[in-house]
Amino acid sequence: MGDEQGGRRAVRRVLRTDSDRLLDAVEELRALEREKRQLDVSSKPFHDLAERVEAKAREVFRLAGQETDDGGRAELLAETDLAAASTLDAADGDEGERQAD
């Protein structure tokens, strides 16, 4: 049971880290976009910053995908834990029936 709880804590920690990284990247994207709005659209600094905005947006999508993948793995782990617990409960019930015989 301790391993199970430790596993759940690890999964929550991974998902929290994913979420924090995603939020940080979104905040950086917003800051870059705000900065870009202050520049003349025909200037080299604007175009350089536009490339940085695009790269950061791609990072946001990559991080969102990572979070989705990790969430899916967490769901599978939870289902596996639930199935294992049900199997153990059923086996314990069978053991009790055998002892009663």
PyMOL commands that place a pseudoatom at each C-alpha (Angstrom):
pseudoatom trace, name=CA, resn=MET, resi=1, chain=A, elem=C, hetatm=0, pos=[0.000, 0.000, 0.000]
pseudoatom trace, name=CA, resn=GLY, resi=2, chain=A, elem=C, hetatm=0, pos=[2.904, 2.370, 0.744]
pseudoatom trace, name=CA, resn=ASP, resi=3, chain=A, elem=C, hetatm=0, pos=[4.332, 1.738, -2.726]
pseudoatom trace, name=CA, resn=GLU, resi=4, chain=A, elem=C, hetatm=0, pos=[0.941, 2.484, -4.237]
pseudoatom trace, name=CA, resn=GLN, resi=5, chain=A, elem=C, hetatm=0, pos=[0.699, 5.822, -2.407]
pseudoatom trace, name=CA, resn=GLY, resi=6, chain=A, elem=C, hetatm=0, pos=[4.292, 6.654, -3.320]
pseudoatom trace, name=CA, resn=GLY, resi=7, chain=A, elem=C, hetatm=0, pos=[3.468, 5.912, -6.946]
pseudoatom trace, name=CA, resn=ARG, resi=8, chain=A, elem=C, hetatm=0, pos=[0.449, 8.199, -6.823]
pseudoatom trace, name=CA, resn=ARG, resi=9, chain=A, elem=C, hetatm=0, pos=[2.554, 10.973, -5.298]
pseudoatom trace, name=CA, resn=ALA, resi=10, chain=A, elem=C, hetatm=0, pos=[5.146, 10.536, -8.040]
pseudoatom trace, name=CA, resn=VAL, resi=11, chain=A, elem=C, hetatm=0, pos=[2.460, 10.722, -10.727]
pseudoatom trace, name=CA, resn=ARG, resi=12, chain=A, elem=C, hetatm=0, pos=[0.968, 13.861, -9.162]
pseudoatom trace, name=CA, resn=ARG, resi=13, chain=A, elem=C, hetatm=0, pos=[4.453, 15.386, -8.979]
pseudoatom trace, name=CA, resn=VAL, resi=14, chain=A, elem=C, hetatm=0, pos=[5.080, 14.677, -12.680]
pseudoatom trace, name=CA, resn=LEU, resi=15, chain=A, elem=C, hetatm=0, pos=[1.717, 16.146, -13.680]
pseudoatom trace, name=CA, resn=ARG, resi=16, chain=A, elem=C, hetatm=0, pos=[2.288, 19.205, -11.479]
pseudoatom trace, name=CA, resn=THR, resi=17, chain=A, elem=C, hetatm=0, pos=[5.708, 19.738, -13.047]
pseudoatom trace, name=CA, resn=ASP, resi=18, chain=A, elem=C, hetatm=0, pos=[4.172, 19.435, -16.523]
pseudoatom trace, name=CA, resn=SER, resi=19, chain=A, elem=C, hetatm=0, pos=[1.506, 21.963, -15.587]
pseudoatom trace, name=CA, resn=ASP, resi=20, chain=A, elem=C, hetatm=0, pos=[4.024, 24.403, -14.094]
pseudoatom trace, name=CA, resn=ARG, resi=21, chain=A, elem=C, hetatm=0, pos=[6.234, 24.181, -17.166]
pseudoatom trace, name=CA, resn=LEU, resi=22, chain=A, elem=C, hetatm=0, pos=[3.258, 24.767, -19.448]
pseudoatom trace, name=CA, resn=LEU, resi=23, chain=A, elem=C, hetatm=0, pos=[2.081, 27.801, -17.477]
pseudoatom trace, name=CA, resn=ASP, resi=24, chain=A, elem=C, hetatm=0, pos=[5.607, 29.256, -17.459]
pseudoatom trace, name=CA, resn=ALA, resi=25, chain=A, elem=C, hetatm=0, pos=[5.882, 28.821, -21.230]
pseudoatom trace, name=CA, resn=VAL, resi=26, chain=A, elem=C, hetatm=0, pos=[2.480, 30.471, -21.772]
pseudoatom trace, name=CA, resn=GLU, resi=27, chain=A, elem=C, hetatm=0, pos=[3.538, 33.419, -19.601]
pseudoatom trace, name=CA, resn=GLU, resi=28, chain=A, elem=C, hetatm=0, pos=[6.773, 33.748, -21.601]
pseudoatom trace, name=CA, resn=LEU, resi=29, chain=A, elem=C, hetatm=0, pos=[4.785, 33.604, -24.840]
pseudoatom trace, name=CA, resn=ARG, resi=30, chain=A, elem=C, hetatm=0, pos=[2.470, 36.365, -23.627]
pseudoatom trace, name=CA, resn=ALA, resi=31, chain=A, elem=C, hetatm=0, pos=[5.433, 38.534, -22.629]
pseudoatom trace, name=CA, resn=LEU, resi=32, chain=A, elem=C, hetatm=0, pos=[7.117, 38.040, -26.005]
pseudoatom trace, name=CA, resn=GLU, resi=33, chain=A, elem=C, hetatm=0, pos=[3.903, 38.831, -27.860]
pseudoatom trace, name=CA, resn=ARG, resi=34, chain=A, elem=C, hetatm=0, pos=[3.369, 42.007, -25.804]
pseudoatom trace, name=CA, resn=GLU, resi=35, chain=A, elem=C, hetatm=0, pos=[6.935, 43.078, -26.550]
pseudoatom trace, name=CA, resn=LYS, resi=36, chain=A, elem=C, hetatm=0, pos=[6.438, 42.367, -30.255]
pseudoatom trace, name=CA, resn=ARG, resi=37, chain=A, elem=C, hetatm=0, pos=[3.354, 44.617, -30.318]
pseudoatom trace, name=CA, resn=GLN, resi=38, chain=A, elem=C, hetatm=0, pos=[5.533, 47.572, -29.398]
pseudoatom trace, name=CA, resn=LEU, resi=39, chain=A, elem=C, hetatm=0, pos=[7.761, 47.183, -32.468]
pseudoatom trace, name=CA, resn=ASP, resi=40, chain=A, elem=C, hetatm=0, pos=[7.376, 48.464, -36.002]
pseudoatom trace, name=CA, resn=VAL, resi=41, chain=A, elem=C, hetatm=0, pos=[6.105, 45.545, -38.078]
pseudoatom trace, name=CA, resn=SER, resi=42, chain=A, elem=C, hetatm=0, pos=[8.584, 46.217, -40.875]
pseudoatom trace, name=CA, resn=SER, resi=43, chain=A, elem=C, hetatm=0, pos=[11.603, 46.231, -38.559]
pseudoatom trace, name=CA, resn=LYS, resi=44, chain=A, elem=C, hetatm=0, pos=[14.202, 43.492, -38.162]
pseudoatom trace, name=CA, resn=PRO, resi=45, chain=A, elem=C, hetatm=0, pos=[13.644, 43.359, -34.362]
pseudoatom trace, name=CA, resn=PHE, resi=46, chain=A, elem=C, hetatm=0, pos=[9.947, 42.664, -35.023]
pseudoatom trace, name=CA, resn=HIS, resi=47, chain=A, elem=C, hetatm=0, pos=[10.726, 39.761, -37.339]
pseudoatom trace, name=CA, resn=ASP, resi=48, chain=A, elem=C, hetatm=0, pos=[13.375, 38.383, -34.982]
pseudoatom trace, name=CA, resn=LEU, resi=49, chain=A, elem=C, hetatm=0, pos=[10.909, 38.518, -32.128]
pseudoatom trace, name=CA, resn=ALA, resi=50, chain=A, elem=C, hetatm=0, pos=[8.192, 36.964, -34.293]
pseudoatom trace, name=CA, resn=GLU, resi=51, chain=A, elem=C, hetatm=0, pos=[10.485, 33.950, -34.765]
pseudoatom trace, name=CA, resn=ARG, resi=52, chain=A, elem=C, hetatm=0, pos=[10.959, 33.708, -31.008]
pseudoatom trace, name=CA, resn=VAL, resi=53, chain=A, elem=C, hetatm=0, pos=[7.181, 33.917, -30.512]
pseudoatom trace, name=CA, resn=GLU, resi=54, chain=A, elem=C, hetatm=0, pos=[6.660, 31.104, -33.003]
pseudoatom trace, name=CA, resn=ALA, resi=55, chain=A, elem=C, hetatm=0, pos=[9.313, 28.943, -31.307]
pseudoatom trace, name=CA, resn=LYS, resi=56, chain=A, elem=C, hetatm=0, pos=[7.744, 29.558, -27.901]
pseudoatom trace, name=CA, resn=ALA, resi=57, chain=A, elem=C, hetatm=0, pos=[4.272, 28.741, -29.260]
pseudoatom trace, name=CA, resn=ARG, resi=58, chain=A, elem=C, hetatm=0, pos=[5.624, 25.438, -30.583]
pseudoatom trace, name=CA, resn=GLU, resi=59, chain=A, elem=C, hetatm=0, pos=[7.087, 24.759, -27.146]
pseudoatom trace, name=CA, resn=VAL, resi=60, chain=A, elem=C, hetatm=0, pos=[3.678, 25.448, -25.559]
pseudoatom trace, name=CA, resn=PHE, resi=61, chain=A, elem=C, hetatm=0, pos=[2.047, 22.880, -27.862]
pseudoatom trace, name=CA, resn=ARG, resi=62, chain=A, elem=C, hetatm=0, pos=[4.819, 20.355, -27.163]
pseudoatom trace, name=CA, resn=LEU, resi=63, chain=A, elem=C, hetatm=0, pos=[4.414, 20.816, -23.407]
pseudoatom trace, name=CA, resn=ALA, resi=64, chain=A, elem=C, hetatm=0, pos=[0.635, 20.522, -23.664]
pseudoatom trace, name=CA, resn=GLY, resi=65, chain=A, elem=C, hetatm=0, pos=[1.087, 17.258, -25.557]
pseudoatom trace, name=CA, resn=GLN, resi=66, chain=A, elem=C, hetatm=0, pos=[3.502, 16.004, -22.907]
pseudoatom trace, name=CA, resn=GLU, resi=67, chain=A, elem=C, hetatm=0, pos=[0.971, 16.831, -20.208]
pseudoatom trace, name=CA, resn=THR, resi=68, chain=A, elem=C, hetatm=0, pos=[-1.724, 14.951, -22.129]
pseudoatom trace, name=CA, resn=ASP, resi=69, chain=A, elem=C, hetatm=0, pos=[0.549, 11.928, -22.544]
pseudoatom trace, name=CA, resn=ASP, resi=70, chain=A, elem=C, hetatm=0, pos=[1.534, 11.922, -18.869]
pseudoatom trace, name=CA, resn=GLY, resi=71, chain=A, elem=C, hetatm=0, pos=[-2.116, 12.291, -17.871]
pseudoatom trace, name=CA, resn=GLY, resi=72, chain=A, elem=C, hetatm=0, pos=[-3.009, 9.286, -20.020]
pseudoatom trace, name=CA, resn=ARG, resi=73, chain=A, elem=C, hetatm=0, pos=[-0.247, 7.233, -18.424]
pseudoatom trace, name=CA, resn=ALA, resi=74, chain=A, elem=C, hetatm=0, pos=[-1.457, 8.299, -14.974]
pseudoatom trace, name=CA, resn=GLU, resi=75, chain=A, elem=C, hetatm=0, pos=[-4.987, 7.189, -15.860]
pseudoatom trace, name=CA, resn=LEU, resi=76, chain=A, elem=C, hetatm=0, pos=[-3.716, 3.785, -17.006]
pseudoatom trace, name=CA, resn=LEU, resi=77, chain=A, elem=C, hetatm=0, pos=[-1.723, 3.403, -13.785]
pseudoatom trace, name=CA, resn=ALA, resi=78, chain=A, elem=C, hetatm=0, pos=[-4.793, 4.272, -11.725]
pseudoatom trace, name=CA, resn=GLU, resi=79, chain=A, elem=C, hetatm=0, pos=[-6.897, 1.746, -13.639]
pseudoatom trace, name=CA, resn=THR, resi=80, chain=A, elem=C, hetatm=0, pos=[-4.191, -0.895, -13.171]
pseudoatom trace, name=CA, resn=ASP, resi=81, chain=A, elem=C, hetatm=0, pos=[-4.006, -0.132, -9.435]
pseudoatom trace, name=CA, resn=LEU, resi=82, chain=A, elem=C, hetatm=0, pos=[-7.800, -0.365, -9.171]
pseudoatom trace, name=CA, resn=ALA, resi=83, chain=A, elem=C, hetatm=0, pos=[-7.883, -3.673, -11.045]
pseudoatom trace, name=CA, resn=ALA, resi=84, chain=A, elem=C, hetatm=0, pos=[-5.081, -5.077, -8.882]
pseudoatom trace, name=CA, resn=ALA, resi=85, chain=A, elem=C, hetatm=0, pos=[-6.877, -3.985, -5.714]
pseudoatom trace, name=CA, resn=SER, resi=86, chain=A, elem=C, hetatm=0, pos=[-10.099, -5.623, -6.935]
pseudoatom trace, name=CA, resn=THR, resi=87, chain=A, elem=C, hetatm=0, pos=[-8.206, -8.829, -7.691]
pseudoatom trace, name=CA, resn=LEU, resi=88, chain=A, elem=C, hetatm=0, pos=[-6.632, -8.816, -4.236]
pseudoatom trace, name=CA, resn=ASP, resi=89, chain=A, elem=C, hetatm=0, pos=[-9.995, -8.159, -2.600]
pseudoatom trace, name=CA, resn=ALA, resi=90, chain=A, elem=C, hetatm=0, pos=[-11.547, -11.040, -4.543]
pseudoatom trace, name=CA, resn=ALA, resi=91, chain=A, elem=C, hetatm=0, pos=[-8.662, -13.337, -3.625]
pseudoatom trace, name=CA, resn=ASP, resi=92, chain=A, elem=C, hetatm=0, pos=[-9.020, -12.369, 0.037]
pseudoatom trace, name=CA, resn=GLY, resi=93, chain=A, elem=C, hetatm=0, pos=[-12.729, -13.192, -0.175]
pseudoatom trace, name=CA, resn=ASP, resi=94, chain=A, elem=C, hetatm=0, pos=[-11.965, -16.592, -1.719]
pseudoatom trace, name=CA, resn=GLU, resi=95, chain=A, elem=C, hetatm=0, pos=[-9.427, -17.298, 1.025]
pseudoatom trace, name=CA, resn=GLY, resi=96, chain=A, elem=C, hetatm=0, pos=[-12.027, -16.487, 3.670]
pseudoatom trace, name=CA, resn=GLU, resi=97, chain=A, elem=C, hetatm=0, pos=[-14.517, -18.846, 2.028]
pseudoatom trace, name=CA, resn=ARG, resi=98, chain=A, elem=C, hetatm=0, pos=[-11.941, -21.656, 1.902]
pseudoatom trace, name=CA, resn=GLN, resi=99, chain=A, elem=C, hetatm=0, pos=[-11.115, -21.220, 5.599]
pseudoatom trace, name=CA, resn=ALA, resi=100, chain=A, elem=C, hetatm=0, pos=[-14.808, -21.352, 6.485]
pseudoatom trace, name=CA, resn=ASP, resi=101, chain=A, elem=C, hetatm=0, pos=[-15.161, -24.746, 4.712]
for i in range(1, 101): cmd.bond("trace and resi %d" % i, "trace and resi %d" % (i + 1))
show_as sticks, trace
zoom trace
